[in-house]
Amino acid sequence: MLFNSFAFAVFFPIVFILYWSVFNKSVTKRNGFLLIASYIFYGWWDWRFLSLIIISSAMDFYIGKKIAILNEEEDSAATGNLPHVQRKRKIWLAVSIVINLGFLGFFKYFNFFADNLVALLSLANLSVSYTTLNVILPIGISFYTFQTLSYTIDIYKRKVSPTKSILQFFVFVSFFPLLVAGPIERAKHLLPQFTRLYRPNYPLFRKALFLIGWGFFKKIMIADRLAVYVDSVFGDTTAAAGAPLILGVIFFAFQLYLDFSAYSDIAVGTARLFGIEPCKNFKRPYLSTSFSNFWKRWHISLSSWFQDYLYIPLGGNRKGNLRTQINILIVFTVSGLWHGASWNFVIWGAINALFIIFLDSLLGKTEAKNHLVRGVKSFFIFSCWALSLVFFRAQGFQNAIHYFKNLSFANSSNLANFGLNAMELTFSCLLLIVLLITEIIQERDEEAIVQKLTKQTTVVRWILYVLFVLSIVYFGAYGGGNENSFIYFQF
């Protein structure tokens, strides 16, 4: 079920009203209701894959309890029995990691690894025949797998205690606003929130609705409009040779950011309407002044996940400069593969690792106070990032190389021949300018715009609300590719 679908427009008001009116006296009943609603939300796409969420949730709930018991045994174990207890702890953790990543690997990477194994064996003159499986990728599996996996790892590391309520844990894994594309939550932050009986908080509701509205504005008004141009350009790089390719990669950089940050905004805003406060997933990454800073602002929940569960266990920056650079390269390569079963994603990840390793030292680690210097740095980072996204968006390595070969400033008069006419292109660029101005204001004071709006009279506020909604309805882009699905659904 998509946030921008008619089904969700019917589903959400029903869930919201029942949550606050019927299930308003018991935490257990509320959690049970949220679990059913979340499974309906996910099962609307394909009910068969609910079994994966249920199996993963049940397994990690049980393993979490086993590891916690072994933690206590380790604390009180005699010296001779200590290695045995420690070994059992590691075995249970390994079971969680292997099964979770096994599910993810099968559904997302089976054909990728099989194809590459056959290609590798063919280099040694070994002929192998196999049947490619028509494996459907369950939506959201990359997100909820990491969420449940972090739970058992954190218990193993003694960062959290296991929950006693299997219902609360199941809701933690499947809470519908965050289920399909995150943010990827940690048990320490999100799980305790399902132990409280919330009361209506109207200031919080208002902020949530602002965030949801801003998310729909970014998605429907800008991202889906840019998608028309991007799909046309990347679909025929020969016809789009020259300046249209430059504009195409710039538009895709904004489309990707706006599409995914819009989903995160709608998800966080929707969760707030139930009293739940998820973590922040984006913080104006295109205003970054270093590549390291960029990744602290872009898809924050995933970046921090890889930092805590891969980069630091590999040694982080504690084992010398060379090892630090190797660790960065490993993390970003794995992150690239997380995004998709393609060498293009691996290359994209490796390129961004090289940006951090080789270019951050030139940019400097401190924030420049001069606005011009900051602007130049941000433009440079955006340009490098946008070019790396050619591998992210192109269908295959050869298409990406062909895209780079045809980049130039020629054919600038041909810009309006790829899905958007001259007026639509101008409108798109104006919307991007509005976005950048808004983010610059938010960079100085994140709540400035909301506070300014709330100070207006009731009549003025509602006029602005109505005009904002009508502008999205009237000027929004509809009927794009794949029914305007969110890009990160495929990951």
Secondary structure, DSSP 8 states (H G I E B T S, - for coil): --TTSHHHHHHHHHHHHHHHHTS-S-HHHHHHHHHHHHHHHHHHHHGGGHHHHHHHHHHHHHHHHHHHHHHHHHHH--TTTHHHHHHHHHHHHHHHHHHHHHHHHHHHHHHHHHHHHHHHHHHTT-------------TTHHHHHHHHHHHHHHHHTTSS---S-HHHHHHHHH-HHHHTT-----HHHHGGGGGS-----HHHHHHHHHHHHHHHIIIIIIIHHHHHHHHHHHH-TTTTTBHHHHHHHHHHHHHHHHHHHHHHHHHHHHHHTTT---------GGG-SSHHHHHHHSSHHHHHHHIIIIITTTTTTSS-HHHHHHHHHHHHHHHHHHH-SSHHHHHHHHHHHHIIIIIHHHH-SS--SSHHHHHHHHHHHHHHHHHHHHHHHSSSHHHHHHHHHTBSS--GGGGGGSSS-HHHHHHHHHHHHHHHHHHHHHHH-TTHHHHHHHTS-HHHHHHHHHHHHHHHHHH---S-GGGG--GGGG-
